[in-house]
Amino acid sequence: MSNYPTVEYGAGALYDPNLPPAELAVIATWYPQLWPWIVNHPNAYPQLLDWLAAVGDESVRRAVAARRAITEAPQRLRQAMTRLTGVFVGGIAIMQIVGPIVMVLAVMLDPAFINGALTGDILESPDQLTNSLGGWMILLAAGGGALYLVLRGRRLVTTDITTTIPVGDRWNLLGLAIIATLAAQGVGHLLSLLLGDYGQAPDPSEVGLLTGSIGMVAYVCLFGPIIEEVVFRGAILRHLAPFGANFAIVTQALLFSLYHMNWNQGVFTFFLGLVFGYVALRFSLKWSVALHVLNNVLATLGAVTSLSRWVLSGVTWAALIAVLVLLWVKAPARKQLVAEGRSPLITRPFATGWKNGFFLTVVIILFAVSGMVSGMALLSAM
């Protein structure tokens, strides 16, 4: 005879979080109508869940699946972070280490470079070199992006970069995203100003390298943004999205900033990553690509002359002030946005995911490398 003579007694016993597993099994045997609640009891053990999923109806099977998803989420997150970190390191190696070496060799073997080296006219006709350089950068970036097929497979092209949520009546949010993009660029301008090199005239050789050819302009203003969005707001964001919007958006923004390998650029690209990540997740990748293209086009125009640099700075600083005011005035909406982005599966995704040893090691190394690159650039500017 059951220790719980009626279903009411059995239901009352389930309120005890310390109810022994053996007692759960007894209640499950006598009262099938309590199975959905038994599934969610803290002491429901794997064998009991297996039995309930096997003999229960569809609602019980869904409850068991949801319970297992929550129970297994930490381990799945750790595995996801390990896999992501491995692919990210490979992508970094191709685009930031192997790529520059290949490009330098390719440019050195280019007839335009050889002729320029012999005649001393290398800097007088940078477009000859930058056409070749821009083409190589597009190919290498595409190669690094293709590596993320290992992470996502065909989902990268069937869902990650094609999922679209209609804008509907939320055009105001896209407008705010444009302002936030300008504000993030304003952070970078402020950092450059603090470093003391902002009032200097642009280096003619650097301007020529950036704008001297169709290849470089195409890479900086179009192909580069598309490839980076597919990687960071396509593959990485969607890979982490099951563990919560907040975690996915912040983590891909962190990797996006470390990818640039210098602290100055890394700070404002982190904020850009947050904006692009939110837009890609709440709308579609096409909108984050559009914002990225806008950002790079404005940055390119701002690098042409000192006047254009200061004009762009004024616009971006005004946007930064506007965003800070909105964050303060709209505090309830900001808190609601954060609450909506919390993970439904795991209570502390950052503590679980970022403590992954492989991920943490790579982040520390890239942070140190970024510091060295920034330090060398600062010393050379003095």
Phi, psi and omega in degrees: 000139181294148173288352182236088190296339179228163180296330178295320177296317180296317179296321178296322181295332182291346177287346180276112182292343181260014179301127184300146179304323180297323178292325175300318180297321179297313180298320179297324180293320186271332189228083178303332181293346179263002184303317180301328179279327177296322180305322186267006178287140182305329184262015176289115187269162188305317182296323178294320178296320177300316181294318180296319179293329183284322186256348183277173178275189185297323180295322178292318179297321177295320179296319178296317179298318179295318178299315181292325179299319179290317182294321184270355186302314180302315180293320179295324178294317178299319177295320179296322180291322178296313180296315179300316182298319178299315179293320180298317178298318177298317178296318177300316181299318181290313189275333187245346181241296180295318182305305180302323179296314179297318181295318179299315179297318181296318180292321180295331179271355180290133180305325179297321180291316182297315179296320179294323179293325181285326184261349182080015184257024185300313184279345182281342179222066184294339182296331178297322180278319186289335173298315178293317182297317180298319178298317179296321181296321178296315181296316183290322177296320178295322177296318177294323178292324180296336179300334182285355170295334175297324182282320189243345182064211183290347176299336180300324182257342182267332181227316188301318184255004180244346181297127183227131173251120183307142180293319180061236181260023184254028179298333178297327178293322177293324175297318177295326178295323177296315179297319180294325176297315177297321180296320178297319176294327176297326176299316178297320178295321178296319179298318178296322178295319179293331179282351171091005182249011188282331182277354181287152175290146179300143177293121182303323180293323179291320177297318178297321179295323184281320188243004188279359181207156176296323182299313181290318179298318179297321180291309186293319189262348183224295187292320177301308177301319180297312182295317180295323178292320177299321182287304190275314181266354173262281187294305186293313182300314182289329177297324184262348184305325179300342182261015175115138181297317181301312182297316182295315183294314183291319182294316179293329177294321177297313179294324178298319179290318180292330179301329182280345169058040165200144188295319183301304180292327182296325182295309184283335176288337173296315179292323174300318179300323177297315181294310181297322180296316179298315182296317181294323183281323184269343179233273177192168181293331183297327180286323177291325175298316180299317178294321180294317177298315178302314180301313184288325177296315179296319179297322179293316178296323180291344181270356186286311181224165176296322180297313180297326178295316181289324177297313179297322178298317179300318179295314184290325177292323176297319178295321179297317178298318180298318180295317179298320178295317180296320179297326180282316182289320184263039182303317178299319179294323178296316179295323178294321179298317179295318180297320180293336183269001181290153183287134176279350185255327189223135187283329183228072184295325181293316179297323181283311185286317184282347175275359174302124187301317180298311180299313183297320179297314180296319179298315180297316180297313181294325177296319179293317178298319178299320178297318179294318179297316180295319179297317179295320179295320180294318180295321180291336180278345182283000000 
